[in-house]
Amino acid sequence: MMAELGHYALALALGVALIQAIVPMVGAARGDRRWMAVAPSAALTQFGLLLFAFLALMQAYVTSDFSVLNVAANSHSLKPMLYKISGVWGNHEGSLLLWVSVMALFGSLVAVFGRNLPPGLKARTLAIQGLIASGFLLFMLFTSNPFDRLFPAPLEGNDLNPLLQDPGLAFHPPMLYVGYVGLSIVFSFACAALIEGKVDAAWARWVRPWTLLAWAFLTAGIALGSWWAYYELGWGGFWYWDPVENASFMPWLVATALLHSAIVVEKRDTLKSWTILLAIIGFSLSLIGTFLVRSGVLTSVHAFASDPERGVFILLLLCVSIGGSFALYAWRAPSLAGGGLFRPISREGALVLNNLLLTTASATVLLGTLYPLLLEIVTGDKISVGPPFFNATFVPIMVPLFVALGVGPFLPWKRADLSPVLRLLTVAFVFAVAVTAAAALVVWGKAAYALIGIAVAAWLAAATVTEIIRKAKPTASVTWGQAVRRLGNLPRAAWGMSAAHLGVAVVVAGATGASLLTEERIEAVRIGETVPVAGFEFVLTDVHTAPGPNYEATQGVFHVAPTGLTLVAENRKFFSNGQVTTEAAIESTLWYDLYAVLGDPAGDGRYTVRLYFKPLVPWLWIGSTLMVLGGFLSLSDRRLRVGAPRRSAAPAQAQPAE
Amino acid sequence: MTDTASPKPTSGRRWLFAALPLVLFAALAGAFFYQLRYGTDPKLIPSALIGDPVPQTVLEPLKSDKPGFGPDDFGPGSANGQPILVNVFASWCVPCRVEHPIISALARERGIPVYGLNSKDKREDAIRWLNELGDPYTRIGYDPLGRAGIDWGVYGYPETFLVSPKGEVVYKYVGPITPQVLEREFLPRLDAFAEGAQ
């Protein structure tokens, strides 16, 4: 019954979304306020209906109602409650439902919090949201209905892929979706502004918090996914350049660029058409990512069960939304007036450099992801593009970005002189050189490239700290006591920026340690045997079985000298389908991770074990947390909350198209 | 960017820049469409068995009233010179349930012999499953531990092999056989054998 009601709510939501797409748009074109006022109430109604549908599906999962095909295919009565709930979005249909629900949530947030938006802009933004939602709802209802029944109902479900039964993965998809969908709001704002033909500082002010919110959630989502890959896949890697990882990374890179270019629009009223383009591309890349994952066009470890029928439908969706917005851009962008001029060496110049490097990096990732597809079309060869390509192209683009990132925040708007800034940064430079020299002593002869990563990280961290100190103590006449007080009074946005930039430095150090400084040993050992790794001695002391809720675990116990730690690595064999997952045993300290994996029995009482010493890996997660924290700090700045910007011009009226 | 690089670019250049994303996207969408329509499925993991004789594994029967199968049940002299499908299934596999009616129709309407390979399953569960949904198979081999699955190179459930009348594996499909897959992958190959036989 609930499933049918859920299905019904979906169909109703489609009707409401269509009204939301059409009526306010027409109203804005005619300047009819009453028609425009339909937008907020439609957005709220749509959200209510989708929330109901989502809860209906969740109820089916929680009660293990296997007469619903989706539940039977993805759940199991023995599964712990957390994974029954996360199973709702652990599959194609359910994740789409989550996607549209989050989208409706954002739409209703714009409806509620956007009271001071000009009515035309608000109506058009919500109308475009409604249009995108209609596309997704049509897609769901025609090809991917989560409420399909199964008759006769099986006694037991097929279970969620055990790899996904993990706390990291339970929250990874919702975070990413909030990020993707947050970008859809920015996209809708951009399209609405193009239709109005008006992009100004006020527009950038409204768009910035949404970008920031989307960016923070994307960052958190990507970091969670990476953390999961690190401890669950058992190979000790944190990033595999898999097409689906790339699909989330490209929008992140573009969102990062957008975050910065929107500042230029806000403060200096320039880079407008570029910022609009980034806003469109950010969401477009999210959509292309969805297409790649769900159409079966590319193969990947994450690929959902897919069929070409769905692929054609999503492609159609892409053509309408991306093609439509780019066409709108081609038509309206040339008439957007440019604003203030600036010299290459200036805050604007630094932000342009940031944008150029980030978009180039994003284009590189896109090329690497799509290259196998394009090559197959042209020559028919099947190849895969792996980490070597990305390491050789992506890293050289990011290194100058990180170096420049240390300098950028010091530069004033319009025009700057580099030499006084560099003088301020002398201490940071000396610090970076000293850290690199010290690191060279440790890693000498092992990994020369790692020194570049460490140098960049140390430089960026020191420069970021220097910058916040200079904000507190702008001149020599400010005493240190006053400086500390000033530090407390700095706007949260300033702290947010510093935290995020510092986070980048910490992540760079962590990535360097994880990819270049790791030491590993793979051995077949008997119980009681010792394996030395990087100065630690791992002893396999015991292997035994232990029961779990819906699996049986084989546990390998390692004692590590000289720390005296005990590590317990598990292999879990799930009852439902016999699949085995690895739970690496990880001991984290501030400076390194010890990482142990129990492999298969190698015969004659021996077990294959993989043991790793992974320096700086915890910094990946610390740095990511700092970045997310920076995002939220900046978001909580009262300027964004209170500073309801008013447009100086008269309220936007519908303007003729030409 | 155009408004910063050169304050007053010619309007032709502005249009060109503004239209560039649209052009690039159109090309990309074209490539996607081509791949969806005419491209090969990336999930078709090339099977090492293709072109080789069937594996030398003998499988015990699942049910007392229906034989299992081994290498001697393929090739000339078996199945009246017809191609044979080997369908890997298990009662716990939900996609197997999805393709079951299609497999049944193939066996019933086209008279194609289908051998079932019941893998990693409990015998009573599998028999209950067949009693519930119908049993389209000519022979059913029982492989409780998945050993035969390894010999056949089974990658996922369900999976279907096409074995030529000569006893060579000519094709395999991973995943449930949907009407589209049947139309696109299986029927043309089966028709080719039927024509070859005449």
Interface residues (C-beta under 8 A of the other chain):
Chain A: L69 A72 A73 L150 P152 P154 E156 G157 N158 T270 L271 K272 S273 W274 L277 I280 I281 S284 I288 F291 S295 G296 V297 L298 T299 A303 A305 D307 P308 E309 G311 V312 L315 L318 C319 I322 G323 F326 A327 Y329 A330 W331 A333 P334 L336 A337 G338 G339 L341 F342 E348 V352 L370 L373 L374 E376 I377 K382 S576 N577 G578
Chain B: M1 T2 D3 T4 P7 S11 R14 W15 A18 A19 P21 L22 F25 A26 L28 A29 A31 F32 F33 Y34 Q35 L36 R37 G39 T40 D41 P42 K43 W92 C93 V94 P95 R97 K120 E132 G146 G175 T178 Q180
